[in-house]
Amino acid sequence: MATKRNYKKEYARDLETGKSGPGSDQSERQRARKMYDAKGIDRAGKDIDHITPLRKGGKSTVGNLRLRNKKANQGDKK
């Protein structure tokens, strides 16, 4: 079951980091997708996993990304 999104917490984090709204983590995720697509890697049916999560300061760099099946990635509780 999906957890309810905590908008107040996200807003507070965005104010603290200087990033705003959907551009904060969303742009990092999009950057990761583009990196894999540019390399021609088929990511169908898989999720791009950030080893150090974005919410903990991880970035979309080659050393912090990996492809995982959706079930394994969504099962992580980091």
All heavy atoms as a GROMACS GRO file, in nm:
protein
  615
    1MET      N    1   0.084  -0.118   0.000
    1MET     CA    2   0.000   0.000   0.000
    1MET      C    3   0.089   0.125   0.000
    1MET      O    4   0.186   0.134   0.074
    1MET     CB    5  -0.090  -0.004   0.123
    1MET     CG    6  -0.181   0.114   0.134
    1MET     SD    7  -0.286   0.096   0.280
    1MET     CE    8  -0.410   0.208   0.235
    2ALA      N    9   0.055   0.219  -0.083
    2ALA     CA   10   0.134   0.341  -0.094
    2ALA      C   11   0.113   0.430   0.029
    2ALA      O   12   0.005   0.436   0.085
    2ALA     CB   13   0.093   0.418  -0.219
    3THR      N   14   0.220   0.496   0.067
    3THR     CA   15   0.209   0.587   0.181
    3THR      C   16   0.161   0.722   0.132
    3THR      O   17   0.182   0.761   0.017
    3THR     CB   18   0.345   0.604   0.251
    3THR    OG1   19   0.438   0.656   0.156
    3THR    CG2   20   0.394   0.474   0.308
    4LYS      N   21   0.096   0.794   0.220
    4LYS     CA   22   0.044   0.926   0.187
    4LYS      C   23   0.159   1.026   0.180
    4LYS      O   24   0.246   1.028   0.267
    4LYS     CB   25  -0.058   0.969   0.292
    4LYS     CG   26  -0.135   1.092   0.254
    4LYS     CD   27  -0.246   1.119   0.351
    4LYS     CE   28  -0.322   1.243   0.311
    4LYS     NZ   29  -0.429   1.275   0.406
    5ARG      N   30   0.159   1.108   0.078
    5ARG     CA   31   0.266   1.205   0.057
    5ARG      C   32   0.256   1.318   0.159
    5ARG      O   33   0.148   1.372   0.182
    5ARG     CB   34   0.254   1.260  -0.084
    5ARG     CG   35   0.370   1.341  -0.128
    5ARG     CD   36   0.362   1.365  -0.276
    5ARG     NE   37   0.460   1.462  -0.316
    5ARG     CZ   38   0.476   1.504  -0.439
    5ARG    NH1   39   0.399   1.459  -0.534
    5ARG    NH2   40   0.568   1.593  -0.467
    6ASN      N   41   0.367   1.352   0.220
    6ASN     CA   42   0.371   1.456   0.322
    6ASN      C   43   0.416   1.588   0.258
    6ASN      O   44   0.534   1.622   0.254
    6ASN     CB   45   0.467   1.416   0.435
    6ASN     CG   46   0.460   1.508   0.552
    6ASN    OD1   47   0.417   1.622   0.541
    6ASN    ND2   48   0.504   1.461   0.667
    7TYR      N   49   0.318   1.663   0.208
    7TYR     CA   50   0.348   1.787   0.138
    7TYR      C   51   0.412   1.892   0.229
    7TYR      O   52   0.498   1.968   0.186
    7TYR     CB   53   0.222   1.844   0.072
    7TYR     CG   54   0.174   1.761  -0.044
    7TYR    CD1   55   0.071   1.671  -0.029
    7TYR    CD2   56   0.233   1.774  -0.169
    7TYR    CE1   57   0.028   1.594  -0.137
    7TYR    CE2   58   0.192   1.698  -0.277
    7TYR     CZ   59   0.088   1.608  -0.260
    7TYR     OH   60   0.046   1.533  -0.366
    8LYS      N   61   0.368   1.899   0.354
    8LYS     CA   62   0.424   1.998   0.447
    8LYS      C   63   0.573   1.973   0.468
    8LYS      O   64   0.653   2.065   0.472
    8LYS     CB   65   0.350   1.995   0.580
    8LYS     CG   66   0.212   2.054   0.571
    8LYS     CD   67   0.144   2.055   0.706
    8LYS     CE   68   0.004   2.112   0.695
    8LYS     NZ   69  -0.065   2.118   0.823
    9LYS      N   70   0.610   1.846   0.482
    9LYS     CA   71   0.750   1.811   0.502
    9LYS      C   72   0.832   1.845   0.378
    9LYS      O   73   0.943   1.899   0.388
    9LYS     CB   74   0.762   1.662   0.535
    9LYS     CG   75   0.902   1.618   0.566
    9LYS     CD   76   0.906   1.473   0.607
    9LYS     CE   77   1.047   1.429   0.638
    9LYS     NZ   78   1.053   1.288   0.677
   10GLU      N   79   0.777   1.815   0.259
   10GLU     CA   80   0.848   1.847   0.136
   10GLU      C   81   0.866   1.998   0.121
   10GLU      O   82   0.971   2.045   0.078
   10GLU     CB   83   0.771   1.793   0.015
   10GLU     CG   84   0.779   1.643   0.001
   10GLU     CD   85   0.704   1.593  -0.122
   10GLU    OE1   86   0.688   1.670  -0.219
   10GLU    OE2   87   0.664   1.477  -0.121
   11TYR      N   88   0.762   2.072   0.153
   11TYR     CA   89   0.769   2.218   0.143
   11TYR      C   90   0.877   2.274   0.237
   11TYR      O   91   0.958   2.358   0.198
   11TYR     CB   92   0.633   2.280   0.176
   11TYR     CG   93   0.631   2.430   0.170
   11TYR    CD1   94   0.635   2.496   0.047
   11TYR    CD2   95   0.626   2.507   0.285
   11TYR    CE1   96   0.635   2.635   0.041
   11TYR    CE2   97   0.625   2.645   0.280
   11TYR     CZ   98   0.629   2.708   0.157
   11TYR     OH   99   0.629   2.845   0.151
   12ALA      N  100   0.880   2.224   0.360
   12ALA     CA  101   0.980   2.268   0.457
   12ALA      C  102   1.121   2.234   0.407
   12ALA      O  103   1.213   2.315   0.418
   12ALA     CB  104   0.954   2.204   0.593
   13ARG      N  105   1.138   2.114   0.352
   13ARG     CA  106   1.268   2.073   0.299
   13ARG      C  107   1.310   2.163   0.184
   13ARG      O  108   1.425   2.205   0.173
   13ARG     CB  109   1.264   1.928   0.254
   13ARG     CG  110   1.399   1.877   0.204
   13ARG     CD  111   1.391   1.757   0.114
   13ARG     NE  112   1.312   1.789  -0.003
   13ARG     CZ  113   1.229   1.706  -0.062
   13ARG    NH1  114   1.211   1.585  -0.016
   13ARG    NH2  115   1.161   1.742  -0.169
   14ASP      N  116   1.214   2.194   0.095
   14ASP     CA  117   1.245   2.278  -0.020
   14ASP      C  118   1.285   2.419   0.024
   14ASP      O  119   1.375   2.480  -0.034
   14ASP     CB  120   1.127   2.285  -0.116
   14ASP     CG  121   1.103   2.152  -0.188
   14ASP    OD1  122   1.193   2.065  -0.183
   14ASP    OD2  123   0.995   2.135  -0.248
   15LEU      N  124   1.220   2.470   0.126
   15LEU     CA  125   1.259   2.602   0.179
   15LEU      C  126   1.400   2.598   0.237
   15LEU      O  127   1.479   2.690   0.218
   15LEU     CB  128   1.160   2.647   0.287
   15LEU     CG  129   1.024   2.697   0.240
   15LEU    CD1  130   0.938   2.732   0.360
   15LEU    CD2  131   1.039   2.817   0.149
   16GLU      N  132   1.430   2.489   0.305
   16GLU     CA  133   1.560   2.473   0.370
   16GLU      C  134   1.673   2.460   0.267
   16GLU      O  135   1.780   2.516   0.284
   16GLU     CB  136   1.555   2.349   0.459
   16GLU     CG  137   1.674   2.331   0.549
   16GLU     CD  138   1.655   2.212   0.640
   16GLU    OE1  139   1.563   2.212   0.721
   16GLU    OE2  140   1.734   2.117   0.627
   17THR      N  141   1.648   2.385   0.160
   17THR     CA  142   1.753   2.359   0.061
   17THR      C  143   1.760   2.466  -0.048
   17THR      O  144   1.855   2.468  -0.125
   17THR     CB  145   1.732   2.222  -0.006
   17THR    OG1  146   1.606   2.224  -0.074
   17THR    CG2  147   1.739   2.110   0.094
   18GLY      N  148   1.657   2.550  -0.056
   18GLY     CA  149   1.655   2.651  -0.160
   18GLY      C  150   1.598   2.603  -0.291
   18GLY      O  151   1.592   2.676  -0.389
   19LYS      N  152   1.559   2.476  -0.297
   19LYS     CA  153   1.496   2.422  -0.416
   19LYS      C  154   1.346   2.440  -0.402
   19LYS      O  155   1.294   2.446  -0.291
   19LYS     CB  156   1.530   2.274  -0.432
   19LYS     CG  157   1.677   2.248  -0.455
   19LYS     CD  158   1.702   2.101  -0.470
   19LYS     CE  159   1.849   2.071  -0.491
   19LYS     NZ  160   1.873   1.929  -0.503
   20SER      N  161   1.276   2.444  -0.514
   20SER     CA  162   1.133   2.468  -0.502
   20SER      C  163   1.050   2.364  -0.574
   20SER      O  164   1.087   2.318  -0.681
   20SER     CB  165   1.098   2.607  -0.555
   20SER     OG  166   1.130   2.615  -0.690
   21GLY      N  167   0.938   2.332  -0.514
   21GLY     CA  168   0.832   2.250  -0.571
   21GLY      C  169   0.875   2.127  -0.645
   21GLY      O  170   0.965   2.056  -0.603
   22PRO      N  171   0.809   2.102  -0.758
   22PRO     CA  172   0.834   1.978  -0.830
   22PRO      C  173   0.973   1.970  -0.890
   22PRO      O  174   1.019   1.864  -0.927
   22PRO     CB  175   0.728   1.978  -0.940
   22PRO     CG  176   0.684   2.118  -0.955
   22PRO     CD  177   0.706   2.183  -0.821
   23GLY      N  178   1.045   2.080  -0.897
   23GLY     CA  179   1.178   2.079  -0.955
   23GLY      C  180   1.284   2.021  -0.866
   23GLY      O  181   1.394   1.994  -0.910
   24SER      N  182   1.256   2.002  -0.738
   24SER     CA  183   1.360   1.959  -0.645
   24SER      C  184   1.411   1.819  -0.676
   24SER      O  185   1.516   1.803  -0.736
   24SER     CB  186   1.310   1.970  -0.502
   24SER     OG  187   1.194   1.894  -0.484
   25ASP      N  188   1.341   1.715  -0.635
   25ASP     CA  189   1.383   1.577  -0.662
   25ASP      C  190   1.344   1.532  -0.802
   25ASP      O  191   1.409   1.446  -0.860
   25ASP     CB  192   1.322   1.481  -0.560
   25ASP     CG  193   1.384   1.494  -0.424
   25ASP    OD1  194   1.488   1.561  -0.411
   25ASP    OD2  195   1.329   1.436  -0.329
   26GLN      N  196   1.241   1.592  -0.856
   26GLN     CA  197   1.191   1.551  -0.986
   26GLN      C  198   1.294   1.574  -1.096
   26GLN      O  199   1.313   1.489  -1.183
   26GLN     CB  200   1.062   1.627  -1.018
   26GLN     CG  201   0.985   1.572  -1.135
   26GLN     CD  202   0.851   1.641  -1.150
   26GLN    OE1  203   0.835   1.755  -1.110
   26GLN    NE2  204   0.756   1.571  -1.207
   27SER      N  205   1.366   1.684  -1.090
   27SER     CA  206   1.466   1.710  -1.193
   27SER      C  207   1.583   1.614  -1.182
   27SER      O  208   1.642   1.574  -1.282
   27SER     CB  209   1.515   1.855  -1.187
   27SER     OG  210   1.580   1.880  -1.064
   28GLU      N  211   1.618   1.574  -1.060
   28GLU     CA  212   1.725   1.474  -1.041
   28GLU      C  213   1.684   1.339  -1.099
   28GLU      O  214   1.763   1.271  -1.162
   28GLU     CB  215   1.759   1.459  -0.893
   28GLU     CG  216   1.841   1.572  -0.837
   28GLU     CD  217   1.983   1.577  -0.894
   28GLU    OE1  218   2.044   1.471  -0.917
   28GLU    OE2  219   2.030   1.688  -0.917
   29ARG      N  220   1.558   1.301  -1.078
   29ARG     CA  221   1.510   1.174  -1.133
   29ARG      C  222   1.510   1.178  -1.285
   29ARG      O  223   1.547   1.080  -1.351
   29ARG     CB  224   1.369   1.144  -1.080
   29ARG     CG  225   1.367   1.108  -0.936
   29ARG     CD  226   1.227   1.066  -0.891
   29ARG     NE  227   1.227   1.036  -0.750
   29ARG     CZ  228   1.194   1.124  -0.656
   29ARG    NH1  229   1.155   1.245  -0.688
   29ARG    NH2  230   1.198   1.091  -0.528
   30GLN      N  231   1.467   1.291  -1.342
   30GLN     CA  232   1.466   1.305  -1.488
   30GLN      C  233   1.608   1.300  -1.544
   30GLN      O  234   1.632   1.240  -1.648
   30GLN     CB  235   1.397   1.436  -1.528
   30GLN     CG  236   1.378   1.450  -1.677
   30GLN     CD  237   1.288   1.344  -1.737
   30GLN    OE1  238   1.204   1.284  -1.670
   30GLN    NE2  239   1.308   1.317  -1.864
   31ARG      N  240   1.702   1.359  -1.474
   31ARG     CA  241   1.842   1.357  -1.516
   31ARG      C  242   1.893   1.212  -1.521
   31ARG      O  243   1.964   1.173  -1.615
   31ARG     CB  244   1.927   1.439  -1.420
   31ARG     CG  245   2.070   1.456  -1.466
   31ARG     CD  246   2.149   1.552  -1.379
   31ARG     NE  247   2.089   1.685  -1.385
   31ARG     CZ  248   2.053   1.755  -1.278
   31ARG    NH1  249   2.071   1.708  -1.158
   31ARG    NH2  250   1.999   1.874  -1.290
   32ALA      N  251   1.855   1.132  -1.423
   32ALA     CA  252   1.896   0.991  -1.420
   32ALA      C  253   1.838   0.915  -1.539
   32ALA      O  254   1.908   0.836  -1.604
   32ALA     CB  255   1.851   0.926  -1.290
   33ARG      N  256   1.710   0.939  -1.570
   33ARG     CA  257   1.648   0.872  -1.685
   33ARG      C  258   1.721   0.909  -1.814
   33ARG      O  259   1.748   0.822  -1.899
   33ARG     CB  260   1.501   0.912  -1.696
   33ARG     CG  261   1.415   0.857  -1.587
   33ARG     CD  262   1.268   0.897  -1.606
   33ARG     NE  263   1.196   0.879  -1.483
   33ARG     CZ  264   1.159   0.977  -1.401
   33ARG    NH1  265   1.184   1.103  -1.432
   33ARG    NH2  266   1.095   0.951  -1.290
   34LYS      N  267   1.752   1.036  -1.831
   34LYS     CA  268   1.818   1.082  -1.952
   34LYS      C  269   1.957   1.021  -1.966
   34LYS      O  270   2.001   0.991  -2.077
   34LYS     CB  271   1.827   1.235  -1.952
   34LYS     CG  272   1.695   1.302  -1.979
   34LYS     CD  273   1.710   1.454  -1.979
   34LYS     CE  274   1.576   1.521  -2.002
   34LYS     NZ  275   1.589   1.667  -2.002
   35MET      N  276   2.028   1.003  -1.855
   35MET     CA  277   2.161   0.943  -1.860
   35MET      C  278   2.155   0.801  -1.915
   35MET      O  279   2.234   0.762  -2.001
   35MET     CB  280   2.225   0.942  -1.721
   35MET     CG  281   2.274   1.078  -1.677
   35MET     SD  282   2.332   1.087  -1.506
   35MET     CE  283   2.446   0.952  -1.497
   36TYR      N  284   2.058   0.722  -1.866
   36TYR     CA  285   2.045   0.584  -1.915
   36TYR      C  286   1.999   0.582  -2.060
   36TYR      O  287   2.047   0.501  -2.140
   36TYR     CB  288   1.947   0.505  -1.827
   36TYR     CG  289   2.014   0.445  -1.706
   36TYR    CD1  290   2.006   0.506  -1.582
   36TYR    CD2  291   2.088   0.328  -1.716
   36TYR    CE1  292   2.069   0.453  -1.471
   36TYR    CE2  293   2.152   0.274  -1.605
   36TYR     CZ  294   2.141   0.337  -1.483
   36TYR     OH  295   2.204   0.284  -1.374
   37ASP      N  296   1.907   0.669  -2.097
   37ASP     CA  297   1.859   0.673  -2.235
   37ASP      C  298   1.970   0.714  -2.332
   37ASP      O  299   1.981   0.660  -2.442
   37ASP     CB  300   1.740   0.769  -2.248
   37ASP     CG  301   1.616   0.717  -2.177
   37ASP    OD1  302   1.611   0.596  -2.144
   37ASP    OD2  303   1.525   0.798  -2.151
   38ALA      N  304   2.055   0.807  -2.291
   38ALA     CA  305   2.165   0.852  -2.376
   38ALA      C  306   2.266   0.740  -2.402
   38ALA      O  307   2.327   0.734  -2.508
   38ALA     CB  308   2.236   0.971  -2.312
   39LYS      N  309   2.281   0.651  -2.306
   39LYS     CA  310   2.373   0.538  -2.322
   39LYS      C  311   2.309   0.423  -2.398
   39LYS      O  312   2.375   0.324  -2.427
   39LYS     CB  313   2.418   0.487  -2.185
   39LYS     CG  314   2.509   0.583  -2.112
   39LYS     CD  315   2.552   0.526  -1.980
   39LYS     CE  316   2.643   0.623  -1.906
   39LYS     NZ  317   2.689   0.566  -1.780
   40GLY      N  318   2.179   0.434  -2.429
   40GLY     CA  319   2.109   0.330  -2.503
   40GLY      C  320   2.074   0.209  -2.418
   40GLY      O  321   2.050   0.100  -2.470
   41ILE      N  322   2.071   0.224  -2.288
   41ILE     CA  323   2.039   0.115  -2.198
   41ILE      C  324   1.888   0.099  -2.187
   41ILE      O  325   1.817   0.195  -2.160
   41ILE     CB  326   2.100   0.139  -2.058
   41ILE    CG1  327   2.253   0.143  -2.069
   41ILE    CG2  328   2.056   0.032  -1.959
   41ILE    CD1  329   2.323   0.185  -1.943
   42ASP      N  330   1.839  -0.022  -2.212
   42ASP     CA  331   1.696  -0.049  -2.203
   42ASP      C  332   1.657  -0.061  -2.056
   42ASP      O  333   1.704  -0.148  -1.984
   42ASP     CB  334   1.663  -0.178  -2.277
   42ASP     CG  335   1.515  -0.210  -2.275
   42ASP    OD1  336   1.434  -0.117  -2.261
   42ASP    OD2  337   1.481  -0.329  -2.288
   43ARG      N  338   1.570   0.027  -2.011
   43ARG     CA  339   1.527   0.025  -1.871
   43ARG      C  340   1.382  -0.014  -1.858
   43ARG      O  341   1.319   0.009  -1.755
   43ARG     CB  342   1.556   0.160  -1.805
   43ARG     CG  343   1.504   0.279  -1.875
   43ARG     CD  344   1.548   0.409  -1.809
   43ARG     NE  345   1.491   0.523  -1.878
   43ARG     CZ  346   1.370   0.571  -1.853
   43ARG    NH1  347   1.296   0.518  -1.761
   43ARG    NH2  348   1.324   0.673  -1.923
   44ALA      N  349   1.328  -0.078  -1.961
   44ALA     CA  350   1.188  -0.122  -1.959
   44ALA      C  351   1.165  -0.222  -1.846
   44ALA      O  352   1.240  -0.318  -1.830
   44ALA     CB  353   1.151  -0.184  -2.093
   45GLY      N  354   1.064  -0.195  -1.766
   45GLY     CA  355   1.029  -0.285  -1.656
   45GLY      C  356   1.119  -0.272  -1.535
   45GLY      O  357   1.109  -0.350  -1.442
   46LYS      N  358   1.207  -0.175  -1.536
   46LYS     CA  359   1.300  -0.157  -1.424
   46LYS      C  360   1.292  -0.014  -1.372
   46LYS      O  361   1.253   0.077  -1.443
   46LYS     CB  362   1.442  -0.190  -1.465
   46LYS     CG  363   1.460  -0.335  -1.503
   46LYS     CD  364   1.602  -0.368  -1.529
   46LYS     CE  365   1.612  -0.517  -1.562
   46LYS     NZ  366   1.747  -0.558  -1.586
   47ASP      N  367   1.333   0.003  -1.249
   47ASP     CA  368   1.341   0.135  -1.187
   47ASP      C  369   1.487   0.176  -1.178
   47ASP      O  370   1.576   0.092  -1.162
   47ASP     CB  371   1.284   0.133  -1.044
   47ASP     CG  372   1.133   0.133  -1.041
   47ASP    OD1  373   1.070   0.163  -1.144
   47ASP    OD2  374   1.079   0.103  -0.934
   48ILE      N  375   1.510   0.305  -1.185
   48ILE     CA  376   1.644   0.357  -1.158
   48ILE      C  377   1.649   0.384  -1.009
   48ILE      O  378   1.571   0.462  -0.956
   48ILE     CB  379   1.671   0.485  -1.238
   48ILE    CG1  380   1.667   0.455  -1.388
   48ILE    CG2  381   1.806   0.544  -1.198
   48ILE    CD1  382   1.678   0.576  -1.476
   49ASP      N  383   1.741   0.317  -0.943
   49ASP     CA  384   1.755   0.328  -0.798
   49ASP      C  385   1.874   0.416  -0.765
   49ASP      O  386   1.982   0.398  -0.820
   49ASP     CB  387   1.774   0.189  -0.738
   49ASP     CG  388   1.787   0.192  -0.588
   49ASP    OD1  389   1.722   0.276  -0.523
   49ASP    OD2  390   1.862   0.108  -0.534
   50HIS      N  391   1.852   0.512  -0.678
   50HIS     CA  392   1.961   0.593  -0.626
   50HIS      C  393   2.013   0.521  -0.502
   50HIS      O  394   1.939   0.501  -0.407
   50HIS     CB  395   1.912   0.733  -0.591
   50HIS     CG  396   1.878   0.815  -0.710
   50HIS    ND1  397   1.759   0.805  -0.777
   50HIS    CD2  398   1.950   0.910  -0.776
   50HIS    CE1  399   1.757   0.889  -0.878
   50HIS    NE2  400   1.872   0.954  -0.881
   51ILE      N  401   2.138   0.480  -0.503
   51ILE     CA  402   2.196   0.407  -0.391
   51ILE      C  403   2.186   0.490  -0.263
   51ILE      O  404   2.140   0.442  -0.161
   51ILE     CB  405   2.342   0.367  -0.424
   51ILE    CG1  406   2.343   0.274  -0.546
   51ILE    CG2  407   2.407   0.300  -0.303
   51ILE    CD1  408   2.479   0.252  -0.607
   52THR      N  409   2.230   0.616  -0.268
   52THR     CA  410   2.204   0.710  -0.161
   52THR      C  411   2.082   0.790  -0.205
   52THR      O  412   2.089   0.862  -0.304
   52THR     CB  413   2.323   0.806  -0.139
   52THR    OG1  414   2.439   0.729  -0.108
   52THR    CG2  415   2.294   0.904  -0.026
   53PRO      N  416   1.969   0.774  -0.138
   53PRO     CA  417   1.845   0.837  -0.182
   53PRO      C  418   1.856   0.988  -0.196
   53PRO      O  419   1.934   1.053  -0.126
   53PRO     CB  420   1.745   0.802  -0.072
   53PRO     CG  421   1.803   0.686   0.000
   53PRO     CD  422   1.952   0.700  -0.012
   54LEU      N  423   1.777   1.043  -0.289
   54LEU     CA  424   1.775   1.187  -0.310
   54LEU      C  425   1.740   1.260  -0.182
   54LEU      O  426   1.795   1.365  -0.151
   54LEU     CB  427   1.676   1.224  -0.421
   54LEU     CG  428   1.709   1.169  -0.559
   54LEU    CD1  429   1.596   1.198  -0.656
   54LEU    CD2  430   1.840   1.227  -0.609
   55ARG      N  431   1.648   1.204  -0.106
   55ARG     CA  432   1.604   1.270   0.017
   55ARG      C  433   1.713   1.276   0.124
   55ARG      O  434   1.703   1.348   0.221
   55ARG     CB  435   1.479   1.203   0.073
   55ARG     CG  436   1.502   1.065   0.128
   55ARG     CD  437   1.374   1.004   0.184
   55ARG     NE  438   1.397   0.873   0.236
   55ARG     CZ  439   1.388   0.761   0.167
   55ARG    NH1  440   1.353   0.766   0.041
   55ARG    NH2  441   1.412   0.645   0.223
   56LYS      N  442   1.819   1.195   0.104
   56LYS     CA  443   1.932   1.196   0.198
   56LYS      C  444   2.055   1.262   0.136
   56LYS      O  445   2.166   1.243   0.182
   56LYS     CB  446   1.966   1.054   0.242
   56LYS     CG  447   1.858   0.992   0.328
   56LYS     CD  448   1.903   0.858   0.383
   56LYS     CE  449   1.797   0.800   0.475
   56LYS     NZ  450   1.839   0.670   0.527
   57GLY      N  451   2.032   1.338   0.029
   57GLY     CA  452   2.142   1.412  -0.031
   57GLY      C  453   2.210   1.345  -0.148
   57GLY      O  454   2.309   1.398  -0.200
   58GLY      N  455   2.161   1.230  -0.193
   58GLY     CA  456   2.219   1.163  -0.308
   58GLY      C  457   2.195   1.240  -0.436
   58GLY      O  458   2.102   1.319  -0.445
   59LYS      N  459   2.279   1.218  -0.534
   59LYS     CA  460   2.267   1.287  -0.662
   59LYS      C  461   2.253   1.186  -0.775
   59LYS      O  462   2.276   1.067  -0.757
   59LYS     CB  463   2.391   1.374  -0.688
   59LYS     CG  464   2.409   1.485  -0.589
   59LYS     CD  465   2.304   1.591  -0.608
   59LYS     CE  466   2.319   1.701  -0.506
   59LYS     NZ  467   2.206   1.790  -0.502
   60SER      N  468   2.218   1.235  -0.892
   60SER     CA  469   2.204   1.150  -1.010
   60SER      C  470   2.337   1.144  -1.083
   60SER      O  471   2.353   1.198  -1.191
   60SER     CB  472   2.093   1.203  -1.100
   60SER     OG  473   1.969   1.190  -1.036
   61THR      N  474   2.432   1.078  -1.021
   61THR     CA  475   2.563   1.058  -1.082
   61THR      C  476   2.580   0.910  -1.110
   61THR      O  477   2.512   0.825  -1.050
   61THR     CB  478   2.676   1.105  -0.989
   61THR    OG1  479   2.668   1.034  -0.866
   61THR    CG2  480   2.667   1.254  -0.962
   62VAL      N  481   2.669   0.876  -1.200
   62VAL     CA  482   2.689   0.737  -1.242
   62VAL      C  483   2.715   0.646  -1.122
   62VAL      O  484   2.662   0.536  -1.112
   62VAL     CB  485   2.804   0.728  -1.345
   62VAL    CG1  486   2.833   0.583  -1.380
   62VAL    CG2  487   2.769   0.806  -1.469
   63GLY      N  488   2.794   0.691  -1.027
   63GLY     CA  489   2.830   0.609  -0.912
   63GLY      C  490   2.717   0.590  -0.811
   63GLY      O  491   2.728   0.506  -0.723
   64ASN      N  492   2.610   0.666  -0.825
   64ASN     CA  493   2.501   0.658  -0.728
   64ASN      C  494   2.374   0.596  -0.790
   64ASN      O  495   2.270   0.593  -0.726
   64ASN     CB  496   2.468   0.797  -0.672
   64ASN     CG  497   2.377   0.790  -0.552
   64ASN    OD1  498   2.392   0.704  -0.466
   64ASN    ND2  499   2.280   0.879  -0.546
   65LEU      N  500   2.382   0.546  -0.912
   65LEU     CA  501   2.265   0.491  -0.980
   65LEU      C  502   2.283   0.344  -1.010
   65LEU      O  503   2.393   0.296  -1.033
   65LEU     CB  504   2.241   0.564  -1.112
   65LEU     CG  505   2.211   0.713  -1.103
   65LEU    CD1  506   2.205   0.771  -1.244
   65LEU    CD2  507   2.082   0.738  -1.030
   66ARG      N  508   2.169   0.272  -1.011
   66ARG     CA  509   2.168   0.133  -1.054
   66ARG      C  510   2.027   0.100  -1.101
   66ARG      O  511   1.930   0.160  -1.059
   66ARG     CB  512   2.210   0.040  -0.940
   66ARG     CG  513   2.119   0.046  -0.819
   66ARG     CD  514   2.170  -0.039  -0.707
   66ARG     NE  515   2.088  -0.014  -0.587
   66ARG     CZ  516   2.112  -0.067  -0.471
   66ARG    NH1  517   2.215  -0.148  -0.455
   66ARG    NH2  518   2.034  -0.042  -0.368
   67LEU      N  519   2.017   0.002  -1.191
   67LEU     CA  520   1.888  -0.045  -1.237
   67LEU      C  521   1.846  -0.164  -1.152
   67LEU      O  522   1.926  -0.254  -1.127
   67LEU     CB  523   1.895  -0.088  -1.384
   67LEU     CG  524   1.895   0.022  -1.488
   67LEU    CD1  525   1.910  -0.038  -1.627
   67LEU    CD2  526   1.769   0.105  -1.481
   68ARG      N  527   1.721  -0.162  -1.108
   68ARG     CA  528   1.668  -0.273  -1.027
   68ARG      C  529   1.527  -0.303  -1.073
   68ARG      O  530   1.457  -0.216  -1.124
   68ARG     CB  531   1.663  -0.236  -0.880
   68ARG     CG  532   1.800  -0.209  -0.822
   68ARG     CD  533   1.793  -0.175  -0.678
   68ARG     NE  534   1.765  -0.294  -0.599
   68ARG     CZ  535   1.726  -0.290  -0.474
   68ARG    NH1  536   1.707  -0.175  -0.414
   68ARG    NH2  537   1.703  -0.402  -0.407
   69ASN      N  538   1.483  -0.427  -1.049
   69ASN     CA  539   1.345  -0.455  -1.084
   69ASN      C  540   1.254  -0.378  -0.988
   69ASN      O  541   1.293  -0.344  -0.877
   69ASN     CB  542   1.314  -0.605  -1.086
   69ASN     CG  543   1.313  -0.669  -0.951
   69ASN    OD1  544   1.269  -0.608  -0.853
   69ASN    ND2  545   1.360  -0.792  -0.943
   70LYS      N  546   1.134  -0.348  -1.035
   70LYS     CA  547   1.044  -0.259  -0.960
   70LYS      C  548   1.012  -0.313  -0.821
   70LYS      O  549   1.010  -0.238  -0.724
   70LYS     CB  550   0.915  -0.238  -1.038
   70LYS     CG  551   0.933  -0.154  -1.161
   70LYS     CD  552   0.803  -0.136  -1.235
   70LYS     CE  553   0.822  -0.055  -1.360
   70LYS     NZ  554   0.819   0.086  -1.339
   71LYS      N  555   0.988  -0.440  -0.810
   71LYS     CA  556   0.950  -0.498  -0.680
   71LYS      C  557   1.062  -0.483  -0.577
   71LYS      O  558   1.037  -0.447  -0.462
   71LYS     CB  559   0.910  -0.644  -0.697
   71LYS     CG  560   0.847  -0.702  -0.573
   71LYS     CD  561   0.786  -0.837  -0.601
   71LYS     CE  562   0.718  -0.886  -0.477
   71LYS     NZ  563   0.621  -0.989  -0.501
   72ALA      N  564   1.184  -0.509  -0.617
   72ALA     CA  565   1.297  -0.497  -0.524
   72ALA      C  566   1.319  -0.352  -0.484
   72ALA      O  567   1.345  -0.323  -0.366
   72ALA     CB  568   1.423  -0.553  -0.588
   73ASN      N  569   1.306  -0.261  -0.578
   73ASN     CA  570   1.331  -0.121  -0.550
   73ASN      C  571   1.223  -0.064  -0.458
   73ASN      O  572   1.253   0.011  -0.365
   73ASN     CB  573   1.339  -0.040  -0.679
   73ASN     CG  574   1.388   0.100  -0.655
   73ASN    OD1  575   1.474   0.123  -0.571
   73ASN    ND2  576   1.334   0.194  -0.730
   74GLN      N  577   1.098  -0.098  -0.481
   74GLN     CA  578   0.989  -0.046  -0.401
   74GLN      C  579   0.984  -0.112  -0.264
   74GLN      O  580   0.923  -0.059  -0.173
   74GLN     CB  581   0.858  -0.061  -0.475
   74GLN     CG  582   0.852   0.027  -0.598
   74GLN     CD  583   0.733  -0.003  -0.688
   74GLN    OE1  584   0.658  -0.095  -0.664
   74GLN    NE2  585   0.719   0.076  -0.793
   75GLY      N  586   1.051  -0.224  -0.248
   75GLY     CA  587   1.052  -0.294  -0.120
   75GLY      C  588   1.157  -0.240  -0.024
   75GLY      O  589   1.156  -0.272   0.094
   76ASP      N  590   1.249  -0.159  -0.076
   76ASP     CA  591   1.355  -0.102   0.010
   76ASP      C  592   1.297  -0.002   0.108
   76ASP      O  593   1.213   0.080   0.073
   76ASP     CB  594   1.460  -0.030  -0.073
   76ASP     CG  595   1.564  -0.124  -0.130
   76ASP    OD1  596   1.562  -0.242  -0.092
   76ASP    OD2  597   1.646  -0.078  -0.210
   77LYS      N  598   1.342  -0.009   0.229
   77LYS     CA  599   1.303   0.088   0.333
   77LYS      C  600   1.430   0.151   0.385
   77LYS      O  601   1.479   0.116   0.491
   77LYS     CB  602   1.225   0.020   0.445
   77LYS     CG  603   1.102  -0.054   0.401
   77LYS     CD  604   0.993   0.041   0.362
   77LYS     CE  605   0.868  -0.037   0.330
   77LYS     NZ  606   0.776   0.031   0.247
   78LYS      N  607   1.487   0.241   0.306
   78LYS     CA  608   1.613   0.304   0.346
   78LYS      C  609   1.589   0.422   0.436
   78LYS      O  610   1.498   0.493   0.430
   78LYS     CB  611   1.691   0.349   0.223
   78LYS     CG  612   1.740   0.232   0.142
   78LYS     CD  613   1.820   0.282   0.026
   78LYS     CE  614   1.867   0.165  -0.058
   78LYS     NZ  615   1.943   0.203  -0.171
   0.00000   0.00000   0.00000
